[in-house]
Amino acid sequence: MDSCECAKAIGGKRFLSNEAPRLPLLQCPHPQTCTCQFKHHTDRRRQARRAEDVGMPPKFMPPRERRAEAHGRRSDDQE
């Protein structure tokens, strides 16, 4: 069975997994026999972006001062 017109209308569009419409589409004229499916595209990144992505341990980051405990920058904020 060929895709319906509503599926063809979004045929070239790419969606993030959590943003893709559910199949069958609401406008599908044959929802009981619909055979439409999404084609998975490979990741757009050319290479790993983080050290953890290639098996390296994460870099050590020293703990930062808790902002809730820090005083403000104004002279009258020094309590």
N, CA, C and O atoms as a Tripos MOL2 file, in Angstrom:
@<TRIPOS>MOLECULE
protein
  316   315    79     0     0
PROTEIN
NO_CHARGES

@<TRIPOS>ATOM
      1 N           0.8460   -1.1780    0.0000 N.3       1 MET1
      2 CA          0.0000    0.0000    0.0000 C.3       1 MET1
      3 C           0.8880    1.2360    0.0000 C.2       1 MET1
      4 O           1.8650    1.3080    0.7450 O.2       1 MET1
      5 N           0.5480    2.1930   -0.8270 N.am      2 ASP2
      6 CA          1.2790    3.4540   -0.8780 C.3       2 ASP2
      7 C           0.9340    4.3030    0.3380 C.2       2 ASP2
      8 O          -0.1020    4.1180    0.9760 O.2       2 ASP2
      9 N           1.8100    5.2200    0.6350 N.am      3 SER3
     10 CA          1.5410    6.1480    1.7350 C.3       3 SER3
     11 C           0.3960    7.0650    1.3620 C.2       3 SER3
     12 O           0.2090    7.3900    0.1900 O.2       3 SER3
     13 N          -0.3730    7.4860    2.3600 N.am      4 CYS4
     14 CA         -1.4810    8.4160    2.1190 C.3       4 CYS4
     15 C          -0.9120    9.8200    1.8840 C.2       4 CYS4
     16 O           0.2730   10.0680    2.1050 O.2       4 CYS4
     17 N          -1.7570   10.7050    1.4440 N.am      5 GLU5
     18 CA         -1.3290   12.0740    1.1210 C.3       5 GLU5
     19 C          -0.7970   12.8130    2.3480 C.2       5 GLU5
     20 O           0.1500   13.5900    2.2280 O.2       5 GLU5
     21 N          -1.3810   12.5880    3.5180 N.am      6 CYS6
     22 CA         -0.9000   13.2910    4.7160 C.3       6 CYS6
     23 C           0.5090   12.8180    5.1010 C.2       6 CYS6
     24 O           1.3090   13.6080    5.6020 O.2       6 CYS6
     25 N           0.8150   11.5400    4.8710 N.am      7 ALA7
     26 CA          2.1600   11.0350    5.1470 C.3       7 ALA7
     27 C           3.1530   11.5620    4.1120 C.2       7 ALA7
     28 O           4.2880   11.9020    4.4470 O.2       7 ALA7
     29 N           2.7240   11.6250    2.8660 N.am      8 LYS8
     30 CA          3.5970   12.1590    1.8110 C.3       8 LYS8
     31 C           3.9150   13.6290    2.0540 C.2       8 LYS8
     32 O           4.9970   14.0990    1.7040 O.2       8 LYS8
     33 N           2.9800   14.3510    2.6490 N.am      9 ALA9
     34 CA          3.1780   15.7800    2.9070 C.3       9 ALA9
     35 C           4.3160   16.0330    3.8960 C.2       9 ALA9
     36 O           4.9670   17.0750    3.8280 O.2       9 ALA9
     37 N           4.5600   15.1080    4.8020 N.am     10 ILE10
     38 CA          5.6570   15.2810    5.7730 C.3      10 ILE10
     39 C           6.8090   14.3350    5.4620 C.2      10 ILE10
     40 O           7.6980   14.1480    6.2930 O.2      10 ILE10
     41 N           6.8020   13.7420    4.2830 N.am     11 GLY11
     42 CA          7.7870   12.7250    3.9170 C.3      11 GLY11
     43 C           9.2410   13.1510    4.0110 C.2      11 GLY11
     44 O          10.0780   12.3440    4.4140 O.2      11 GLY11
     45 N           9.5710   14.3640    3.6600 N.am     12 GLY12
     46 CA         10.9690   14.7940    3.6850 C.3      12 GLY12
     47 C          11.3850   15.4800    4.9660 C.2      12 GLY12
     48 O          12.5410   15.8810    5.1070 O.2      12 GLY12
     49 N          10.4670   15.6220    5.9010 N.am     13 LYS13
     50 CA         10.7590   16.3360    7.1400 C.3      13 LYS13
     51 C          11.4000   15.4120    8.1680 C.2      13 LYS13
     52 O          11.0150   14.2510    8.3020 O.2      13 LYS13
     53 N          12.3880   15.9460    8.8950 N.am     14 ARG14
     54 CA         13.0360   15.1780    9.9590 C.3      14 ARG14
     55 C          12.5060   15.6220   11.3070 C.2      14 ARG14
     56 O          12.2640   16.8080   11.5310 O.2      14 ARG14
     57 N          12.3270   14.6680   12.2000 N.am     15 PHE15
     58 CA         11.8260   14.9290   13.5410 C.3      15 PHE15
     59 C          12.7960   14.3680   14.5620 C.2      15 PHE15
     60 O          13.4550   13.3590   14.3070 O.2      15 PHE15
     61 N          12.8890   15.0120   15.7140 N.am     16 LEU16
     62 CA         13.5560   14.3890   16.8460 C.3      16 LEU16
     63 C          12.6200   13.2970   17.3410 C.2      16 LEU16
     64 O          11.4040   13.4040   17.1790 O.2      16 LEU16
     65 N          13.1610   12.2670   17.9300 N.am     17 SER17
     66 CA         12.3550   11.1150   18.3380 C.3      17 SER17
     67 C          11.1470   11.4940   19.1790 C.2      17 SER17
     68 O          10.0450   10.9970   18.9460 O.2      17 SER17
     69 N          11.3440   12.3630   20.1430 N.am     18 ASN18
     70 CA         10.2400   12.7070   21.0350 C.3      18 ASN18
     71 C           9.2950   13.7500   20.4520 C.2      18 ASN18
     72 O           8.2880   14.0790   21.0800 O.2      18 ASN18
     73 N           9.5930   14.2750   19.2690 N.am     19 GLU19
     74 CA          8.7300   15.2750   18.6410 C.3      19 GLU19
     75 C           7.9930   14.7350   17.4190 C.2      19 GLU19
     76 O           7.1780   15.4460   16.8310 O.2      19 GLU19
     77 N           8.2600   13.5120   17.0330 N.am     20 ALA20
     78 CA          7.6270   12.9390   15.8500 C.3      20 ALA20
     79 C           6.1420   12.6620   16.1200 C.2      20 ALA20
     80 O           5.7710   12.2870   17.2320 O.2      20 ALA20
     81 N           5.3030   12.8470   15.1070 N.am     21 PRO21
     82 CA          3.8800   12.5360   15.3040 C.3      21 PRO21
     83 C           3.6790   11.0320   15.4290 C.2      21 PRO21
     84 O           4.4740   10.2430   14.9180 O.2      21 PRO21
     85 N           2.6220   10.6510   16.1040 N.am     22 ARG22
     86 CA          2.3190    9.2250   16.2720 C.3      22 ARG22
     87 C           1.7510    8.6690   14.9760 C.2      22 ARG22
     88 O           1.0520    9.3640   14.2380 O.2      22 ARG22
     89 N           2.0560    7.4340   14.7180 N.am     23 LEU23
     90 CA          1.5240    6.7410   13.5400 C.3      23 LEU23
     91 C           0.4750    5.7430   13.9800 C.2      23 LEU23
     92 O           0.6390    5.1220   15.0300 O.2      23 LEU23
     93 N          -0.5770    5.5630   13.2400 N.am     24 PRO24
     94 CA         -0.9210    6.2830   12.0240 C.3      24 PRO24
     95 C          -1.2640    7.7350   12.3350 C.2      24 PRO24
     96 O          -1.7280    8.0540   13.4300 O.2      24 PRO24
     97 N          -1.0320    8.6090   11.3620 N.am     25 LEU25
     98 CA         -1.3440   10.0210   11.5190 C.3      25 LEU25
     99 C          -2.8480   10.1970   11.7340 C.2      25 LEU25
    100 O          -3.6480    9.3860   11.2680 O.2      25 LEU25
    101 N          -3.2140   11.2390   12.4270 N.am     26 LEU26
    102 CA         -4.6310   11.4810   12.7100 C.3      26 LEU26
    103 C          -5.4560   11.6160   11.4280 C.2      26 LEU26
    104 O          -6.6230   11.2250   11.3970 O.2      26 LEU26
    105 N          -4.8550   12.1660   10.3750 N.am     27 GLN27
    106 CA         -5.5710   12.3800    9.1280 C.3      27 GLN27
    107 C          -5.5270   11.1680    8.2000 C.2      27 GLN27
    108 O          -6.0550   11.2330    7.0910 O.2      27 GLN27
    109 N          -4.9250   10.0900    8.6150 N.am     28 CYS28
    110 CA         -4.7830    8.9070    7.7640 C.3      28 CYS28
    111 C          -6.1570    8.3420    7.4010 C.2      28 CYS28
    112 O          -6.9810    8.1010    8.2840 O.2      28 CYS28
    113 N          -6.4080    8.1290    6.0990 N.am     29 PRO29
    114 CA         -7.7090    7.6040    5.6920 C.3      29 PRO29
    115 C          -7.8660    6.0980    5.9630 C.2      29 PRO29
    116 O          -8.9790    5.5760    5.9120 O.2      29 PRO29
    117 N          -6.7580    5.4000    6.2490 N.am     30 HIS30
    118 CA         -6.8020    3.9520    6.4840 C.3      30 HIS30
    119 C          -6.0360    3.5900    7.7640 C.2      30 HIS30
    120 O          -5.0570    2.8480    7.6920 O.2      30 HIS30
    121 N          -6.4550    4.0920    8.9280 N.am     31 PRO31
    122 CA         -5.6780    3.8640   10.1500 C.3      31 PRO31
    123 C          -5.5800    2.3950   10.5650 C.2      31 PRO31
    124 O          -4.6100    2.0040   11.2140 O.2      31 PRO31
    125 N          -6.5650    1.5820   10.2020 N.am     32 GLN32
    126 CA         -6.5350    0.1700   10.5980 C.3      32 GLN32
    127 C          -5.5030   -0.6300    9.8090 C.2      32 GLN32
    128 O          -4.9850   -1.6270   10.3110 O.2      32 GLN32
    129 N          -5.2030   -0.2150    8.6030 N.am     33 THR33
    130 CA         -4.2700   -0.9630    7.7510 C.3      33 THR33
    131 C          -3.0290   -0.1500    7.4010 C.2      33 THR33
    132 O          -2.2840   -0.5240    6.4960 O.2      33 THR33
    133 N          -2.8020    0.9360    8.0940 N.am     34 CYS34
    134 CA         -1.6780    1.8270    7.8020 C.3      34 CYS34
    135 C          -0.3540    1.0750    7.9700 C.2      34 CYS34
    136 O          -0.1490    0.3720    8.9590 O.2      34 CYS34
    137 N           0.5310    1.2320    6.9950 N.am     35 THR35
    138 CA          1.8470    0.5960    7.0650 C.3      35 THR35
    139 C           2.9660    1.6340    7.0970 C.2      35 THR35
    140 O           4.1340    1.2930    6.9130 O.2      35 THR35
    141 N           2.6160    2.8880    7.3270 N.am     36 CYS36
    142 CA          3.6240    3.9480    7.3740 C.3      36 CYS36
    143 C           4.5880    3.6900    8.5340 C.2      36 CYS36
    144 O           4.2020    3.1500    9.5710 O.2      36 CYS36
    145 N           5.8340    4.0810    8.3390 N.am     37 GLN37
    146 CA          6.8300    3.9630    9.3930 C.3      37 GLN37
    147 C           7.8710    5.0440    9.2120 C.2      37 GLN37
    148 O           8.0460    5.5870    8.1210 O.2      37 GLN37
    149 N           8.5590    5.3460   10.2950 N.am     38 PHE38
    150 CA          9.6030    6.3580   10.2560 C.3      38 PHE38
    151 C          10.9170    5.7200    9.8580 C.2      38 PHE38
    152 O          11.2020    4.5800   10.2240 O.2      38 PHE38
    153 N          11.7090    6.4570    9.1120 N.am     39 LYS39
    154 CA         13.0540    6.0200    8.7470 C.3      39 LYS39
    155 C          14.0210    6.6860    9.7130 C.2      39 LYS39
    156 O          14.0120    7.9090    9.8580 O.2      39 LYS39
    157 N          14.8540    5.8950   10.3730 N.am     40 HIS40
    158 CA         15.8250    6.4310   11.3240 C.3      40 HIS40
    159 C          17.0230    6.9920   10.5630 C.2      40 HIS40
    160 O          17.5790    6.3320    9.6860 O.2      40 HIS40
    161 N          17.4080    8.2020   10.9060 N.am     41 HIS41
    162 CA         18.5880    8.8190   10.3070 C.3      41 HIS41
    163 C          19.7440    8.6920   11.2910 C.2      41 HIS41
    164 O          19.5350    8.7020   12.5040 O.2      41 HIS41
    165 N          20.9420    8.5750   10.7790 N.am     42 THR42
    166 CA         22.1100    8.4840   11.6420 C.3      42 THR42
    167 C          22.3240    9.8190   12.3380 C.2      42 THR42
    168 O          21.8160   10.8520   11.9000 O.2      42 THR42
    169 N          23.0710    9.7850   13.4100 N.am     43 ASP43
    170 CA         23.3600   10.9780   14.1850 C.3      43 ASP43
    171 C          24.0620   12.0030   13.3110 C.2      43 ASP43
    172 O          24.9100   11.6470   12.4920 O.2      43 ASP43
    173 N          23.7160   13.2690   13.4770 N.am     44 ARG44
    174 CA         24.2960   14.3210   12.6550 C.3      44 ARG44
    175 C          25.7100   14.6890   13.0720 C.2      44 ARG44
    176 O          26.4320   15.3140   12.2970 O.2      44 ARG44
    177 N          26.1230   14.3160   14.2770 N.am     45 ARG45
    178 CA         27.4850   14.6330   14.7130 C.3      45 ARG45
    179 C          28.4820   13.7840   13.9570 C.2      45 ARG45
    180 O          28.2670   12.5920   13.7350 O.2      45 ARG45
    181 N          29.5620   14.4040   13.5710 N.am     46 ARG46
    182 CA         30.5920   13.6750   12.8460 C.3      46 ARG46
    183 C          31.5030   12.8750   13.7880 C.2      46 ARG46
    184 O          32.0320   11.8290   13.4100 O.2      46 ARG46
    185 N          31.6750   13.3690   14.9920 N.am     47 GLN47
    186 CA         32.5430   12.6720   15.9500 C.3      47 GLN47
    187 C          32.0350   12.9110   17.3600 C.2      47 GLN47
    188 O          31.1630   13.7520   17.5810 O.2      47 GLN47
    189 N          32.5780   12.1750   18.3050 N.am     48 ALA48
    190 CA         32.1760   12.3130   19.7040 C.3      48 ALA48
    191 C          32.5160   13.7120   20.1910 C.2      48 ALA48
    192 O          33.5540   14.2650   19.8310 O.2      48 ALA48
    193 N          31.6490   14.2770   21.0030 N.am     49 ARG49
    194 CA         31.8600   15.6370   21.4910 C.3      49 ARG49
    195 C          32.3970   15.6730   22.9100 C.2      49 ARG49
    196 O          32.9400   16.6950   23.3290 O.2      49 ARG49
    197 N          32.2640   14.6110   23.6460 N.am     50 ARG50
    198 CA         32.6950   14.6030   25.0350 C.3      50 ARG50
    199 C          33.6610   13.4420   25.2590 C.2      50 ARG50
    200 O          33.6020   12.4260   24.5670 O.2      50 ARG50
    201 N          34.5400   13.6070   26.2260 N.am     51 ALA51
    202 CA         35.4980   12.5510   26.5210 C.3      51 ALA51
    203 C          34.7890   11.2660   26.9300 C.2      51 ALA51
    204 O          35.2430   10.1680   26.6050 O.2      51 ALA51
    205 N          33.6650   11.4060   27.6490 N.am     52 GLU52
    206 CA         32.9340   10.2240   28.0880 C.3      52 GLU52
    207 C          32.3720    9.4450   26.9010 C.2      52 GLU52
    208 O          32.1690    8.2350   26.9950 O.2      52 GLU52
    209 N          32.1200   10.1340   25.7790 N.am     53 ASP53
    210 CA         31.5570    9.4780   24.6070 C.3      53 ASP53
    211 C          32.5320    8.4940   23.9630 C.2      53 ASP53
    212 O          32.1110    7.5810   23.2520 O.2      53 ASP53
    213 N          33.8230    8.6710   24.2060 N.am     54 VAL54
    214 CA         34.8160    7.7650   23.6210 C.3      54 VAL54
    215 C          35.4830    6.9040   24.6830 C.2      54 VAL54
    216 O          36.5480    6.3370   24.4380 O.2      54 VAL54
    217 N          34.8720    6.7990   25.8610 N.am     55 GLY55
    218 CA         35.3760    5.9080   26.8950 C.3      55 GLY55
    219 C          36.3600    6.5180   27.8610 C.2      55 GLY55
    220 O          36.9040    5.8040   28.7030 O.2      55 GLY55
    221 N          36.6120    7.8130   27.7760 N.am     56 MET56
    222 CA         37.5380    8.4630   28.6930 C.3      56 MET56
    223 C          36.7920    8.8380   29.9760 C.2      56 MET56
    224 O          35.5930    9.1150   29.9370 O.2      56 MET56
    225 N          37.4950    8.8470   31.1080 N.am     57 PRO57
    226 CA         36.8280    9.2640   32.3450 C.3      57 PRO57
    227 C          36.5110   10.7550   32.2890 C.2      57 PRO57
    228 O          37.2150   11.5090   31.6170 O.2      57 PRO57
    229 N          35.4640   11.1890   32.9850 N.am     58 PRO58
    230 CA         35.1310   12.6220   32.9720 C.3      58 PRO58
    231 C          36.2300   13.4440   33.6300 C.2      58 PRO58
    232 O          36.9120   12.9690   34.5380 O.2      58 PRO58
    233 N          36.3960   14.6740   33.1690 N.am     59 LYS59
    234 CA         37.3970   15.5630   33.7540 C.3      59 LYS59
    235 C          36.9660   15.9510   35.1580 C.2      59 LYS59
    236 O          35.7770   16.1000   35.4400 O.2      59 LYS59
    237 N          37.9560   16.1140   36.0360 N.am     60 PHE60
    238 CA         37.6550   16.5300   37.4060 C.3      60 PHE60
    239 C          37.3150   18.0110   37.3990 C.2      60 PHE60
    240 O          38.0310   18.8260   36.8170 O.2      60 PHE60
    241 N          36.2280   18.3410   38.0440 N.am     61 MET61
    242 CA         35.8470   19.7390   38.1870 C.3      61 MET61
    243 C          35.7490   20.0260   39.6700 C.2      61 MET61
    244 O          34.9820   19.3690   40.3740 O.2      61 MET61
    245 N          36.5190   21.0100   40.1690 N.am     62 PRO62
    246 CA         36.4700   21.3160   41.6000 C.3      62 PRO62
    247 C          35.0800   21.8010   41.9900 C.2      62 PRO62
    248 O          34.4030   22.4520   41.1940 O.2      62 PRO62
    249 N          34.6550   21.4900   43.2010 N.am     63 PRO63
    250 CA         33.3250   21.9300   43.6350 C.3      63 PRO63
    251 C          33.2460   23.4510   43.6670 C.2      63 PRO63
    252 O          34.1920   24.1250   44.0760 O.2      63 PRO63
    253 N          32.1240   23.9750   43.2370 N.am     64 ARG64
    254 CA         31.9330   25.4240   43.2340 C.3      64 ARG64
    255 C          31.2740   25.8620   44.5340 C.2      64 ARG64
    256 O          30.6310   25.0710   45.2240 O.2      64 ARG64
    257 N          31.4490   27.1240   44.8440 N.am     65 GLU65
    258 CA         30.8170   27.6900   46.0300 C.3      65 GLU65
    259 C          29.3020   27.6620   45.8390 C.2      65 GLU65
    260 O          28.7910   28.0140   44.7760 O.2      65 GLU65
    261 N          28.6080   27.2470   46.8660 N.am     66 ARG66
    262 CA         27.1470   27.2260   46.7830 C.3      66 ARG66
    263 C          26.6460   28.6610   46.7810 C.2      66 ARG66
    264 O          26.9470   29.4450   47.6810 O.2      66 ARG66
    265 N          25.8770   28.9850   45.7500 N.am     67 ARG67
    266 CA         25.3890   30.3510   45.6260 C.3      67 ARG67
    267 C          24.4080   30.7090   46.7340 C.2      67 ARG67
    268 O          24.2880   31.8790   47.0960 O.2      67 ARG67
    269 N          23.7120   29.7300   47.2700 N.am     68 ALA68
    270 CA         22.7420   30.0130   48.3240 C.3      68 ALA68
    271 C          23.4330   30.4950   49.5940 C.2      68 ALA68
    272 O          22.8420   31.2250   50.3890 O.2      68 ALA68
    273 N          24.6750   30.0910   49.7810 N.am     69 GLU69
    274 CA         25.4130   30.4770   50.9800 C.3      69 GLU69
    275 C          26.2820   31.7040   50.7560 C.2      69 GLU69
    276 O          26.8150   32.2620   51.7140 O.2      69 GLU69
    277 N          26.4340   32.1310   49.5170 N.am     70 ALA70
    278 CA         27.3000   33.2690   49.2110 C.3      70 ALA70
    279 C          26.5770   34.5780   49.5160 C.2      70 ALA70
    280 O          25.3520   34.6650   49.4350 O.2      70 ALA70
    281 N          27.3590   35.5850   49.8660 N.am     71 HIS71
    282 CA         26.8020   36.9120   50.0980 C.3      71 HIS71
    283 C          26.7250   37.6510   48.7740 C.2      71 HIS71
    284 O          27.4270   37.3110   47.8210 O.2      71 HIS71
    285 N          25.8760   38.6520   48.7190 N.am     72 GLY72
    286 CA         25.7270   39.4530   47.5140 C.3      72 GLY72
    287 C          26.9340   40.3400   47.2740 C.2      72 GLY72
    288 O          27.8630   40.3710   48.0810 O.2      72 GLY72
    289 N          26.9190   41.0560   46.1700 N.am     73 ARG73
    290 CA         28.0390   41.9260   45.8190 C.3      73 ARG73
    291 C          27.9020   43.3340   46.3780 C.2      73 ARG73
    292 O          28.8720   44.0920   46.3820 O.2      73 ARG73
    293 N          26.7330   43.6900   46.8420 N.am     74 ARG74
    294 CA         26.5390   45.0380   47.3820 C.3      74 ARG74
    295 C          27.1230   45.1300   48.7930 C.2      74 ARG74
    296 O          27.2130   44.1330   49.5090 O.2      74 ARG74
    297 N          27.5140   46.3380   49.1710 N.am     75 SER75
    298 CA         28.1250   46.5050   50.5000 C.3      75 SER75
    299 C          27.1140   46.2240   51.6090 C.2      75 SER75
    300 O          27.5100   45.7800   52.6870 O.2      75 SER75
    301 N          25.8360   46.4670   51.3850 N.am     76 ASP76
    302 CA         24.8580   46.2210   52.4360 C.3      76 ASP76
    303 C          24.3780   44.7600   52.4700 C.2      76 ASP76
    304 O          23.5220   44.4220   53.2890 O.2      76 ASP76
    305 N          24.9130   43.8830   51.5930 N.am     77 ASP77
    306 CA         24.5630   42.4730   51.5800 C.3      77 ASP77
    307 C          25.4660   41.6250   52.4780 C.2      77 ASP77
    308 O          25.3150   40.4030   52.5020 O.2      77 ASP77
    309 N          26.3790   42.2190   53.2000 N.am     78 GLN78
    310 CA         27.3560   41.4590   53.9810 C.3      78 GLN78
    311 C          26.7680   41.1170   55.3450 C.2      78 GLN78
    312 O          27.0070   41.8210   56.3260 O.2      78 GLN78
    313 N          26.0270   40.0750   55.3980 N.am     79 GLU79
    314 CA         25.4610   39.6490   56.6840 C.3      79 GLU79
    315 C          26.1410   38.4130   57.1740 C.2      79 GLU79
    316 O          25.8010   37.9030   58.2420 O.2      79 GLU79
@<TRIPOS>BOND
     1     1     2 1
     2     2     3 1
     3     3     4 2
     4     3     5 am
     5     5     6 1
     6     6     7 1
     7     7     8 2
     8     7     9 am
     9     9    10 1
    10    10    11 1
    11    11    12 2
    12    11    13 am
    13    13    14 1
    14    14    15 1
    15    15    16 2
    16    15    17 am
    17    17    18 1
    18    18    19 1
    19    19    20 2
    20    19    21 am
    21    21    22 1
    22    22    23 1
    23    23    24 2
    24    23    25 am
    25    25    26 1
    26    26    27 1
    27    27    28 2
    28    27    29 am
    29    29    30 1
    30    30    31 1
    31    31    32 2
    32    31    33 am
    33    33    34 1
    34    34    35 1
    35    35    36 2
    36    35    37 am
    37    37    38 1
    38    38    39 1
    39    39    40 2
    40    39    41 am
    41    41    42 1
    42    42    43 1
    43    43    44 2
    44    43    45 am
    45    45    46 1
    46    46    47 1
    47    47    48 2
    48    47    49 am
    49    49    50 1
    50    50    51 1
    51    51    52 2
    52    51    53 am
    53    53    54 1
    54    54    55 1
    55    55    56 2
    56    55    57 am
    57    57    58 1
    58    58    59 1
    59    59    60 2
    60    59    61 am
    61    61    62 1
    62    62    63 1
    63    63    64 2
    64    63    65 am
    65    65    66 1
    66    66    67 1
    67    67    68 2
    68    67    69 am
    69    69    70 1
    70    70    71 1
    71    71    72 2
    72    71    73 am
    73    73    74 1
    74    74    75 1
    75    75    76 2
    76    75    77 am
    77    77    78 1
    78    78    79 1
    79    79    80 2
    80    79    81 am
    81    81    82 1
    82    82    83 1
    83    83    84 2
    84    83    85 am
    85    85    86 1
    86    86    87 1
    87    87    88 2
    88    87    89 am
    89    89    90 1
    90    90    91 1
    91    91    92 2
    92    91    93 am
    93    93    94 1
    94    94    95 1
    95    95    96 2
    96    95    97 am
    97    97    98 1
    98    98    99 1
    99    99   100 2
   100    99   101 am
   101   101   102 1
   102   102   103 1
   103   103   104 2
   104   103   105 am
   105   105   106 1
   106   106   107 1
   107   107   108 2
   108   107   109 am
   109   109   110 1
   110   110   111 1
   111   111   112 2
   112   111   113 am
   113   113   114 1
   114   114   115 1
   115   115   116 2
   116   115   117 am
   117   117   118 1
   118   118   119 1
   119   119   120 2
   120   119   121 am
   121   121   122 1
   122   122   123 1
   123   123   124 2
   124   123   125 am
   125   125   126 1
   126   126   127 1
   127   127   128 2
   128   127   129 am
   129   129   130 1
   130   130   131 1
   131   131   132 2
   132   131   133 am
   133   133   134 1
   134   134   135 1
   135   135   136 2
   136   135   137 am
   137   137   138 1
   138   138   139 1
   139   139   140 2
   140   139   141 am
   141   141   142 1
   142   142   143 1
   143   143   144 2
   144   143   145 am
   145   145   146 1
   146   146   147 1
   147   147   148 2
   148   147   149 am
   149   149   150 1
   150   150   151 1
   151   151   152 2
   152   151   153 am
   153   153   154 1
   154   154   155 1
   155   155   156 2
   156   155   157 am
   157   157   158 1
   158   158   159 1
   159   159   160 2
   160   159   161 am
   161   161   162 1
   162   162   163 1
   163   163   164 2
   164   163   165 am
   165   165   166 1
   166   166   167 1
   167   167   168 2
   168   167   169 am
   169   169   170 1
   170   170   171 1
   171   171   172 2
   172   171   173 am
   173   173   174 1
   174   174   175 1
   175   175   176 2
   176   175   177 am
   177   177   178 1
   178   178   179 1
   179   179   180 2
   180   179   181 am
   181   181   182 1
   182   182   183 1
   183   183   184 2
   184   183   185 am
   185   185   186 1
   186   186   187 1
   187   187   188 2
   188   187   189 am
   189   189   190 1
   190   190   191 1
   191   191   192 2
   192   191   193 am
   193   193   194 1
   194   194   195 1
   195   195   196 2
   196   195   197 am
   197   197   198 1
   198   198   199 1
   199   199   200 2
   200   199   201 am
   201   201   202 1
   202   202   203 1
   203   203   204 2
   204   203   205 am
   205   205   206 1
   206   206   207 1
   207   207   208 2
   208   207   209 am
   209   209   210 1
   210   210   211 1
   211   211   212 2
   212   211   213 am
   213   213   214 1
   214   214   215 1
   215   215   216 2
   216   215   217 am
   217   217   218 1
   218   218   219 1
   219   219   220 2
   220   219   221 am
   221   221   222 1
   222   222   223 1
   223   223   224 2
   224   223   225 am
   225   225   226 1
   226   226   227 1
   227   227   228 2
   228   227   229 am
   229   229   230 1
   230   230   231 1
   231   231   232 2
   232   231   233 am
   233   233   234 1
   234   234   235 1
   235   235   236 2
   236   235   237 am
   237   237   238 1
   238   238   239 1
   239   239   240 2
   240   239   241 am
   241   241   242 1
   242   242   243 1
   243   243   244 2
   244   243   245 am
   245   245   246 1
   246   246   247 1
   247   247   248 2
   248   247   249 am
   249   249   250 1
   250   250   251 1
   251   251   252 2
   252   251   253 am
   253   253   254 1
   254   254   255 1
   255   255   256 2
   256   255   257 am
   257   257   258 1
   258   258   259 1
   259   259   260 2
   260   259   261 am
   261   261   262 1
   262   262   263 1
   263   263   264 2
   264   263   265 am
   265   265   266 1
   266   266   267 1
   267   267   268 2
   268   267   269 am
   269   269   270 1
   270   270   271 1
   271   271   272 2
   272   271   273 am
   273   273   274 1
   274   274   275 1
   275   275   276 2
   276   275   277 am
   277   277   278 1
   278   278   279 1
   279   279   280 2
   280   279   281 am
   281   281   282 1
   282   282   283 1
   283   283   284 2
   284   283   285 am
   285   285   286 1
   286   286   287 1
   287   287   288 2
   288   287   289 am
   289   289   290 1
   290   290   291 1
   291   291   292 2
   292   291   293 am
   293   293   294 1
   294   294   295 1
   295   295   296 2
   296   295   297 am
   297   297   298 1
   298   298   299 1
   299   299   300 2
   300   299   301 am
   301   301   302 1
   302   302   303 1
   303   303   304 2
   304   303   305 am
   305   305   306 1
   306   306   307 1
   307   307   308 2
   308   307   309 am
   309   309   310 1
   310   310   311 1
   311   311   312 2
   312   311   313 am
   313   313   314 1
   314   314   315 1
   315   315   316 2
@<TRIPOS>SUBSTRUCTURE
     1 MET1         2 RESIDUE 1 A MET
     2 ASP2         6 RESIDUE 1 A ASP
     3 SER3        10 RESIDUE 1 A SER
     4 CYS4        14 RESIDUE 1 A CYS
     5 GLU5        18 RESIDUE 1 A GLU
     6 CYS6        22 RESIDUE 1 A CYS
     7 ALA7        26 RESIDUE 1 A ALA
     8 LYS8        30 RESIDUE 1 A LYS
     9 ALA9        34 RESIDUE 1 A ALA
    10 ILE10       38 RESIDUE 1 A ILE
    11 GLY11       42 RESIDUE 1 A GLY
    12 GLY12       46 RESIDUE 1 A GLY
    13 LYS13       50 RESIDUE 1 A LYS
    14 ARG14       54 RESIDUE 1 A ARG
    15 PHE15       58 RESIDUE 1 A PHE
    16 LEU16       62 RESIDUE 1 A LEU
    17 SER17       66 RESIDUE 1 A SER
    18 ASN18       70 RESIDUE 1 A ASN
    19 GLU19       74 RESIDUE 1 A GLU
    20 ALA20       78 RESIDUE 1 A ALA
    21 PRO21       82 RESIDUE 1 A PRO
    22 ARG22       86 RESIDUE 1 A ARG
    23 LEU23       90 RESIDUE 1 A LEU
    24 PRO24       94 RESIDUE 1 A PRO
    25 LEU25       98 RESIDUE 1 A LEU
    26 LEU26      102 RESIDUE 1 A LEU
    27 GLN27      106 RESIDUE 1 A GLN
    28 CYS28      110 RESIDUE 1 A CYS
    29 PRO29      114 RESIDUE 1 A PRO
    30 HIS30      118 RESIDUE 1 A HIS
    31 PRO31      122 RESIDUE 1 A PRO
    32 GLN32      126 RESIDUE 1 A GLN
    33 THR33      130 RESIDUE 1 A THR
    34 CYS34      134 RESIDUE 1 A CYS
    35 THR35      138 RESIDUE 1 A THR
    36 CYS36      142 RESIDUE 1 A CYS
    37 GLN37      146 RESIDUE 1 A GLN
    38 PHE38      150 RESIDUE 1 A PHE
    39 LYS39      154 RESIDUE 1 A LYS
    40 HIS40      158 RESIDUE 1 A HIS
    41 HIS41      162 RESIDUE 1 A HIS
    42 THR42      166 RESIDUE 1 A THR
    43 ASP43      170 RESIDUE 1 A ASP
    44 ARG44      174 RESIDUE 1 A ARG
    45 ARG45      178 RESIDUE 1 A ARG
    46 ARG46      182 RESIDUE 1 A ARG
    47 GLN47      186 RESIDUE 1 A GLN
    48 ALA48      190 RESIDUE 1 A ALA
    49 ARG49      194 RESIDUE 1 A ARG
    50 ARG50      198 RESIDUE 1 A ARG
    51 ALA51      202 RESIDUE 1 A ALA
    52 GLU52      206 RESIDUE 1 A GLU
    53 ASP53      210 RESIDUE 1 A ASP
    54 VAL54      214 RESIDUE 1 A VAL
    55 GLY55      218 RESIDUE 1 A GLY
    56 MET56      222 RESIDUE 1 A MET
    57 PRO57      226 RESIDUE 1 A PRO
    58 PRO58      230 RESIDUE 1 A PRO
    59 LYS59      234 RESIDUE 1 A LYS
    60 PHE60      238 RESIDUE 1 A PHE
    61 MET61      242 RESIDUE 1 A MET
    62 PRO62      246 RESIDUE 1 A PRO
    63 PRO63      250 RESIDUE 1 A PRO
    64 ARG64      254 RESIDUE 1 A ARG
    65 GLU65      258 RESIDUE 1 A GLU
    66 ARG66      262 RESIDUE 1 A ARG
    67 ARG67      266 RESIDUE 1 A ARG
    68 ALA68      270 RESIDUE 1 A ALA
    69 GLU69      274 RESIDUE 1 A GLU
    70 ALA70      278 RESIDUE 1 A ALA
    71 HIS71      282 RESIDUE 1 A HIS
    72 GLY72      286 RESIDUE 1 A GLY
    73 ARG73      290 RESIDUE 1 A ARG
    74 ARG74      294 RESIDUE 1 A ARG
    75 SER75      298 RESIDUE 1 A SER
    76 ASP76      302 RESIDUE 1 A ASP
    77 ASP77      306 RESIDUE 1 A ASP
    78 GLN78      310 RESIDUE 1 A GLN
    79 GLU79      314 RESIDUE 1 A GLU
